[in-house]
Structure formats: C-alpha cells, structure tokens
Amino acid sequence: MPRNSLYKRLYLWRLSHISEQTYLLFLSVLVGLLSGLAAVLLKTVVHLSGQYVMTFGNTHFTLNGGNVLIFAAPLVGILLTVVFVRYIIKGNIGHGIPSVLLAISRKKGVLPPRNMYSSLVASTLTVAFGGSVGLEAPIASTGSAIGSNVGRFFHVSSRGVKLLLGCGAAGAIAGIFKAPLAGVLFTVEVLMFDMTMTTAVPLLISALSAATVAYFLMGQEVQFAFHVTEDFTLGQIPFLIVLGIFCALSSIYFLRCTDRVEGWFARSRKWIVKWAVGGLTLGIMIFLFPPLFGEGYSSLTELFNGNSDALFSNSVFAPWRQLPWATPALLLVLLLLKPVATATTIGSGGVGGTFGPSLVMGGLSGYLIAATSNLMGLPPQSAANFALVGMAAVMTGVLHGSLPHR
C-alpha cells in the first residue's frame, strides 16, 4: 500500500472506479511514450556521434584513403563502456535480452530501476564509437525496464507488470524503427509473449504511442525505406531457393562464429587485456572495411538504392571498386568479418545486441547472391529485392523465430 496520503487516496480511488484491464491500457500509453523517447534519444546520439567521427576523421586523419580516426574510436568507446559498467553500474549488462527473459520467467516481470538507463548509456558509448553491434537489444531491455518499473510504481498485479514489460519492449522497437507492427512482433517472437486479446491491445497501443513520438521528433524518414521497383516473378524461385540455403548457412556461421569468438574472450579474466586485444582487432577491421563501423545500416540503405560503390567509401581498397568481381569479393569478406566484429565488440567489453548484425548479414547475403548471379551471365536478378529477402531469412535463422509457429 502506498504510504503517501494523496497517493494512497488516488490508489484506493483507482481500485474502486477503474478495472485493472482499463488501467493497463492507460499505462501502456505512458510506457509507449517513455520507451519512444528513450529510442529517439539513443538513435539520435549514436547517429550524430558516428557521423561526427566519420566526417572529422575523413577531413583530418586519413591514410591511403582510409579513416585513421575510426581505427582508434572503438578503443575509446569500449574503454568508456567498460569503465561505466564496472565502476558505475557495478554489474554485468551482457546482451540485455536474457535478463528480460529471466525476469519474465522467474522474477514476475521485475527488473531493477538501473536497467532503465544502464543499457541505454553503455550501448551508446559502444556503438557511437564504432562498436559493430546492434541497438535493438539494448533499447528493448531499456523499454522492458521502463514498463516493469512503471507497473510497480502504479501498483499493478504481477501479471500486469509482465504485460507492461512487454509493452515497453514493443514501444522501444517500434520507436527505433518507426514501425509499430515490428515492435509487437518482436515482443511476441523474441520475448515469447502469447498473442491474445488481453495482450495484443496494450502491446499495439504502446507500439503506436512510441512510433508517434519517433515520427514527431525525428520526422517521416524510416530506418529502411524500400520501394519495390522490380516485381518478384516465378522465374526467380530457383534463385530464391539458392538464396534461402545460403542464408541458412550464413545464420549457422553467424551463430557459431559469435559463440566461439566470445568464448575466446571469456577465457581471459583481465578486462584490460580483453579491451586492448578486442579494441585493436576491431579497429583494424573497421579501418580496412569501414562498413563494419557501428550498426552497418547505412551500408544496407546504400545497397537498397543500388549503390554498391558506397561500400568502398573511405576504404584503402577504393581504387579496386571498378574491377568486375570487386563488389562480390568485398561482400563476401564483410560477411565473414561481421560476426567476428560483433563478437569482438561484445567480448572485449562493449554492449550491444546481435539482432542488427543479423539484418546486415542478411542484406549482404542477398546482395551477394544477386550480384554473383548477374556477373555469371544468368538471368538478371534484382539485387535490392534479394537483399530484402536475405535480411528476413538470416534474421529468422539467427533468432530461430518464424511467425507461423505461434
């Protein structure tokens, strides 16, 4: 029972006049607004910081066409993240999602208040300085903590706390992608929420509220603006089958590679060794292949627009871009290195998720298959369409989540 007399009276009035189901609908709006604000803050700071590092480095620190600043940036970002986690949070943040799943299954949806900002700050420090991880897991963890603590603050039942936790996750993903349905599906698939009328309406309300905040504060542009200019045809089915098999192999490689690389870092107990080795390794990879910097979504956007030459920007390999097989070769190298870069970022002390890297892997896989097919003189395929399909395929393989089984 709340101790404050005014709050106590309001609490008793609510119990007498408003059912919990209706109360949860109002709170889902609040959770959505707060989660949307958190998503906008995270995305804006990371975007502006990364843009500054790239622009400033390209202007003042270049070597053979490469950006030297992006070599040093991961060392700084991961060090700041480690200091924040070890000496301010004094705990382990990890990927973020496992703690949310644990809270749902064993802790009645309860997440500590510090989770409302810990992943937010740590992932910002990591990705803004070039860490090759995604922001989706940290922001979902942040939104989940917001929902959990809002539910406890307003004294709803444990069932209600779990529901608001899911509303926070849905709102956070909807806010960062400006896609309400994506937020709901993420919560259902990744957090394994049962889709019933009792849960669907609050989840959707929260996601819509968050997306509205994102649109209001960040404008109409979305993360991946894709326009179908070439229709899918029946003749593409054999090529799509090949793409599906290749994406399955990419998913297996991604999972095994990240698991093994993180395992190597876990063997060392000295954080300074992990930071030094991981930061230097990541810096070298990013210096040689700038598309590995940060989330990698800008590279996907360029591929959707058919601008594969952008992958060579600020790279020491830029002079080779005119060679016929240069683009497929670079795509293959990026495919092989992206899981290594992601696991190195996390293993050396950075904070981020694997959802975003799986999307990047999928886009690269699809574009690689289409580009290779076109160079071999086979019936021409739409590289942008294949990149889109590849994103869905690899993400499904990595997350082991496909909607029909629900």
Sequence and secondary structure as in RCSB ss.txt:
>XXXX:A:sequence
MPRNSLYKRLYLWRLSHISEQTYLLFLSVLVGLLSGLAAVLLKTVVHLSGQYVMTFGNTHFTLNGGNVLIFAAPL
VGILLTVVFVRYIIKGNIGHGIPSVLLAISRKKGVLPPRNMYSSLVASTLTVAFGGSVGLEAPIASTGSAIGSNV
GRFFHVSSRGVKLLLGCGAAGAIAGIFKAPLAGVLFTVEVLMFDMTMTTAVPLLISALSAATVAYFLMGQEVQFA
FHVTEDFTLGQIPFLIVLGIFCALSSIYFLRCTDRVEGWFARSRKWIVKWAVGGLTLGIMIFLFPPLFGEGYSSL
TELFNGNSDALFSNSVFAPWRQLPWATPALLLVLLLLKPVATATTIGSGGVGGTFGPSLVMGGLSGYLIAATSNL
MGLPPQSAANFALVGMAAVMTGVLHGSLPHR
>XXXX:A:secstr
   SHHHHHHHHHHHHHS HHHHHHHHHHHHHHHHHHHHHHHHHHHHHHHHHHHHHHHHH EETTEESHHHHHHH
HHHHHHHHHIIIII S  TTSHHHHHHHHHHSTT   GGGGTHHHHHHHHHHHTT   BSHHHHHHHHHHHHHHH
HHHTT  HHHHHHHHHHHHHHHHHHHHT HHHHHHHHHHHS     HHHHHHHHHHHHHHHHHHHHHH S  SS 
    S   GGGHHHHHHHHHHHHHHHHHHHHHHHHHHHHHHT   HHHHHHHHHHHHHHHHHH GGGSTT HHHH
HHHHTT GGGGGTT TTGGGTTSTTHHHHHHHHHHHHHHHHHHHHHHTT   BSHHHHHHHHHHHHHHHHHHHHH
TTSS   HHHHHHHHHHHHHHHHHT  GGG 
